[in-house]
Amino acid sequence: MRDAMGLSGDTKVHLTMEGDVVRLEPLGHRVRRARELYRAAVMTPRTTEDFLRDRRAEAEADETGVVPREADAVEGRGGGSSGDQTGGAA
């Protein structure tokens, strides 16, 4: 069966059953499909670095009590009186 699917070596295969249908697909195909679905659904593409930068800013805000203005814009929090706590820092 692996030969018929064009698989070689220790390629992992995912098996799903839907009613009386059995479906086999290489794990790589599922990962690719998940990435395609994510790219189609995401409103604002973000990189891992974007994510990490935002988390570092949030951690700093938790420690200092000061919310950076950039983090508000990126996370869409804005509004409220939290902007008054920045003290003019960018």
Buried (B, 14 or more C-beta within 10 A) or exposed (E): EEEEEEBEEEEEBEEEEEEEEEEEEBEEEBEEEEEEEEEEEEEEEEEEEEEEBBEEBBEBBEEEEBBBBEBBEBEEEEEEEBEEEBEEEE
